[in-house]
Amino acid sequence: MMVAAGEERGERPELVLCLCVAAGTDTRLVTDAFSEALLAVNYKPTPLRLSQLMGQIPGLEFLAGIKEEDTRIRRSMAAGNEIRRVIDHADAMARIALSEIHNIRKTLNKDSDESVPAEGHCFIVSSLKRAEELETLRRLFGQRVLLVSVYEPKVARIDNLCRSIARSRNSPNPDAFATVAEEIIGVGGLLCGIVSVAAIIWNNPVILIGIAAGAGWALSIVFATRATSAALRSSCEYVG
């Protein structure tokens, strides 16, 4: 059982940092930066990569063995859709994250109790794709959930994917995979739709991160309220 927001009184409450990204975004850069910042304030960062966790589900173990990055991404997308269809829940990927959080919690207390929050830990979930996933996590963790929307220009994401696919296929020519990368990114849909949902429904702080090609990343925090949700919607770009 999860502990509702406000019930725990620890000095370092368990946190859940949820990344919202489009295909091809360099999440490693963001995860590493947050991990460094969390360690500096005596928090233990615990990355949860949903595409990897899917490979632990019986029947989906083959995902862990896929070497070619483009194939891995396509098969992972298909597997996620199939999981949602089979269990008939749009928040299926959030449930996978919750299962892993439970497993980690059990290793941190003497009673192996999954209901005991992991104080001093911050779970970095990469990445949410649907508003229902955020809704489930927000319902269970309350204000301990932080949503991070990461924006990287489409041209940079295509370049990221081309290089990643080329490495996975031992190819010296990343440009040869430009068409494949564009097709994958085209499936990504809205980048900021989930941010708008957070702004409208929960008055929740939303961390917006922009990754500038060749210039590292810049971070700004926007306290999204109903009054600012319209501005967020108008400023968010369609990608893919």
Secondary structure, DSSP 4 states (H G I P E B T S, - for coil): -PPPTTS---SS--EEEEEE--TT--HHHHHHHHHHHHHHTT-EEEEEEHHHHHTTSTT-GGGGG--SHHHHHHHHHHHHHHHHHHHT-TTHHHHHHHHHHHHHHHTSSTT--TTS--TTEEEEEEEE-SHHHHHHHHHHHGGGEEEEEEE--HHHHHHHHHHHHHHHTT-S-GGGGHHHHHHHHHT--BSSHHHHHHHHHH--EEEEEEE-TTS-EEEEEEE--HHHHHHHHHHSPB--
